[in-house]
Amino acid sequence: MEEKSDYLYKLSPSIAFCLGKSLKPLILSFTFFIAAFWFNWLSFGGVFCLGIACYQFLYNRNTCYYLTKEVIKVRTGLFALQINQLELFRVKDYVIIQTFLMRIFNIMTVQLHTTDISNKVIPLAGIPYSNIVDQIRNRVLEARTKNRIFELN
């Protein structure tokens, strides 16, 4: 894996965001467990849904976003690892999304709109609310200056 000096920021989704993403199978598993009082065989469905909820929680919690001087790396996966890299000079626009619940838990999703063909939008989902967009913007400007890339309208 990368050393601490390789990246400037390391972000990951908050626990509240990960719980929210695994809430549907968690509620379904509790429903199966309650119904298992009358029909014992429904407890298997509860165990299955609880396993899905745990997998979704761990998958989302294991996602990491690395901001380096030149790229943003998005690492996802629990059993199989996928690392998606985006050159910073390709970032065109930044969108911060905060629903009502996200504002309560002080988290946000940052969408990076890019010129990359394979990755038009890179979501940094469920990260703690911070000024990371300003940091990304500064790094994008530095990368564009370094690579002599100028935007024409």
C-alpha positions as CSV (number, residue, x, y, z in Angstrom):
1,M,0.0,0.0,0.0
2,E,1.0,3.6,-0.2
3,E,3.1,5.3,2.5
4,K,1.8,8.4,4.4
5,S,4.1,10.7,2.3
6,D,2.5,9.6,-1.0
7,Y,-0.8,11.3,-0.3
8,L,-1.8,14.6,1.2
9,Y,-5.3,13.5,2.4
10,K,-6.9,10.2,3.1
11,L,-10.7,10.2,3.4
12,S,-13.2,7.5,4.0
13,P,-17.0,7.4,4.4
14,S,-18.2,8.0,8.0
15,I,-19.8,5.3,10.1
16,A,-23.2,7.0,10.0
17,F,-23.1,7.0,6.1
18,C,-22.1,3.3,6.1
19,L,-24.9,2.4,8.5
20,G,-27.4,4.4,6.4
21,K,-26.3,2.5,3.2
22,S,-26.8,-0.9,5.0
23,L,-30.1,0.1,6.7
24,K,-32.5,-1.6,4.3
25,P,-31.1,-5.2,4.6
26,L,-30.7,-4.6,8.4
27,I,-34.4,-3.7,8.8
28,L,-35.3,-6.6,6.6
29,S,-33.2,-9.0,8.7
30,F,-34.9,-7.8,11.9
31,T,-38.3,-8.3,10.2
32,F,-37.3,-11.9,9.4
33,F,-36.2,-12.4,13.0
34,I,-39.4,-11.1,14.4
35,A,-41.4,-13.3,12.0
36,A,-39.3,-16.3,13.0
37,F,-41.1,-16.3,16.4
38,W,-44.1,-17.7,14.4
39,F,-42.3,-19.5,11.6
40,N,-38.9,-20.8,12.6
41,W,-37.6,-21.3,9.1
42,L,-37.7,-17.5,8.5
43,S,-34.7,-17.1,10.7
44,F,-32.5,-18.3,7.8
45,G,-33.7,-15.2,5.8
46,G,-32.8,-13.0,8.8
47,V,-29.3,-14.4,8.9
48,F,-28.9,-14.0,5.1
49,C,-30.1,-10.4,5.2
50,L,-27.9,-9.7,8.2
51,G,-24.9,-11.0,6.2
52,I,-25.8,-8.7,3.3
53,A,-26.1,-5.7,5.7
54,C,-22.7,-6.5,7.2
55,Y,-21.1,-6.9,3.8
56,Q,-22.5,-3.5,2.6
57,F,-21.3,-1.8,5.8
58,L,-17.8,-3.2,5.5
59,Y,-17.6,-2.6,1.7
60,N,-18.6,1.1,2.2
61,R,-16.4,1.5,5.2
62,N,-13.4,0.0,3.4
63,T,-13.7,2.6,0.6
64,C,-10.8,5.2,0.7
65,Y,-10.2,8.4,-1.2
66,Y,-6.6,9.5,-1.5
67,L,-5.7,13.0,-2.7
68,T,-2.1,13.3,-3.9
69,K,-0.5,16.3,-5.6
70,E,-1.3,15.0,-9.1
71,V,-4.1,12.3,-8.8
72,I,-7.1,11.3,-6.8
73,K,-7.3,7.6,-6.1
74,V,-10.5,5.9,-5.1
75,R,-9.9,2.5,-3.5
76,T,-13.0,0.2,-3.3
77,G,-13.6,-3.4,-2.5
78,L,-13.7,-5.8,0.3
79,F,-12.5,-9.1,-1.2
80,A,-11.4,-7.9,-4.6
81,L,-9.6,-4.5,-4.7
82,Q,-10.3,-1.9,-7.3
83,I,-8.2,1.4,-7.5
84,N,-9.5,4.1,-9.8
85,Q,-7.1,7.0,-10.5
86,L,-8.0,10.4,-11.9
87,E,-5.5,13.0,-13.0
88,L,-6.3,16.2,-11.2
89,F,-6.0,18.4,-14.3
90,R,-9.1,16.6,-15.7
91,V,-11.4,17.9,-13.0
92,K,-13.8,20.5,-14.4
93,D,-16.4,21.1,-11.7
94,Y,-17.2,20.3,-8.0
95,V,-20.6,19.7,-6.6
96,I,-21.2,19.3,-2.8
97,I,-24.3,17.4,-1.9
98,Q,-25.7,17.5,1.6
99,T,-29.2,16.1,2.3
100,F,-31.0,16.9,5.5
101,L,-29.7,13.8,7.2
102,M,-26.2,14.4,6.0
103,R,-26.3,17.9,7.5
104,I,-27.4,16.4,10.9
105,F,-24.5,13.9,10.8
106,N,-22.1,16.6,9.4
107,I,-21.2,14.6,6.3
108,M,-21.2,15.3,2.6
109,T,-20.8,13.9,-0.9
110,V,-18.5,15.6,-3.3
111,Q,-19.1,14.9,-7.0
112,L,-16.1,15.7,-9.2
113,H,-17.2,16.3,-12.8
114,T,-14.3,15.4,-15.1
115,T,-13.3,15.4,-18.8
116,D,-12.2,11.7,-18.4
117,I,-14.0,9.4,-20.9
118,S,-14.4,6.4,-18.6
119,N,-15.2,8.4,-15.4
120,K,-17.4,11.4,-16.1
121,V,-18.4,11.8,-12.4
122,I,-16.3,10.7,-9.4
123,P,-18.3,10.7,-6.2
124,L,-16.5,11.0,-2.9
125,A,-19.5,9.7,-0.9
126,G,-20.2,10.1,2.8
127,I,-17.0,11.9,3.8
128,P,-16.9,14.2,6.8
129,Y,-17.8,17.8,6.1
130,S,-14.6,19.8,5.5
131,N,-12.9,22.3,3.2
132,I,-11.6,19.4,1.0
133,V,-13.1,21.0,-2.1
134,D,-10.9,24.1,-1.7
135,Q,-7.9,21.7,-1.3
136,I,-8.9,19.8,-4.5
137,R,-9.4,23.1,-6.3
138,N,-5.9,24.3,-5.4
139,R,-4.3,21.0,-6.4
140,V,-6.3,21.1,-9.7
141,L,-5.0,24.6,-10.5
142,E,-1.4,23.5,-9.6
143,A,-1.7,20.4,-11.9
144,R,-3.1,22.5,-14.8
145,T,-0.3,25.0,-14.4
146,K,2.3,22.3,-14.2
147,N,1.0,20.5,-17.3
148,R,0.3,23.8,-19.2
149,I,-3.4,23.0,-19.6
150,F,-5.6,26.0,-20.2
151,E,-9.4,26.0,-20.6
152,L,-11.0,27.6,-23.7
153,N,-14.6,28.7,-23.5
